[in-house]
Amino acid sequence: MTKSRKRAAQPPTRGAPARVSLRELERALKSAADPKRAASVAKYFKTGKGEYGEGDRFIGITVPVLRKIARGHVSLGFGDLQRLLASPIHEFRAAALEILVARYARADESRRKRIVAFYLRQTARMNNWDLVDAAAPYILGKHLIARSRKVLHALAKSANLWERRIAIVATLGLIRAGETAETFRIAEKLLADEHDLIHKAVGWALRESGKVSTSQLVSFLQRHYRRLPRTTLRYAIERFPAAQRKRFLAGDFTRA
């Protein structure tokens, strides 16, 4: 046996990521599929004609199982991840995003920039709310903690529903770092949005901002009360006592 063959036959260095293939990941995902669950989930994610998830295909994998499979394949390259994100199968796209989140968390600064750039080129593939919510705060939001937020304002003006949702959901990464100002700015830009999924996302982000500063949240709600979609307001005030929620819904913020 030649010296080069001896090296090739040796086990990988301890601590190095195992080499995996896209085909292996796809096989693992398909083996975890549950057709009965797929039918139920497809209804939940509104895949019918004219609904926001129209045409999306599910194979029925639970989130914990999908996450475990995906995290075992974090060494896949950007080309493989792009192919996953181009798949018509929802869970394949979800797995790609789980891998990106895991890679961002352990990457150095240079690699993080590449991951974010790749993420922003793939936003058209994040075409359901769970795909947005699973990655936006942990990749884009976290990355912008010490950077310009211009990209969020550009996304907030997008004609694409999912890019607008990315804009507000990404600010959860900033909120977790103790910052609320950008959430309020993006929320204000989206108050006139007509889609219920944006109303819910804005309300969710506002509610979380209240964990950092209750007074700032109440002030925002009072200033914009007449413009706030009812769904947004209800989500934003979920953490308040029932009596206080009732007053807020009536526009009374005097005893906040």
Sequence and secondary structure as in RCSB ss.txt:
>XXXX:A:sequence
MTKSRKRAAQPPTRGAPARVSLRELERALKSAADPKRAASVAKYFKTGKGEYGEGDRFIGITVPVLRKIARGHVS
LGFGDLQRLLASPIHEFRAAALEILVARYARADESRRKRIVAFYLRQTARMNNWDLVDAAAPYILGKHLIARSRK
VLHALAKSANLWERRIAIVATLGLIRAGETAETFRIAEKLLADEHDLIHKAVGWALRESGKVSTSQLVSFLQRHY
RRLPRTTLRYAIERFPAAQRKRFLAGDFTRA
>XXXX:A:secstr
  HHHHHHHS   TTS     HHHHHHHHHHT  HHHHHHHHHHTT STTSTTTT B     HHHHHHHHHTTTT
  HHHHHHHHT SBHHHHHHHHHHHHHHHHH  HHHHHHHHHHHHHTGGG  SHHHHHHHTIIIIIHHGGGS  H
HHHHHHT SSHHHHHHHHHTHHHHHTTT  HHHHHHHHHTTT   HHHHHHHHHHHHHHHHH HHHHHHHHHHTG
GGS HHHHHHHTTTS HHHHHHHHTT  TT 
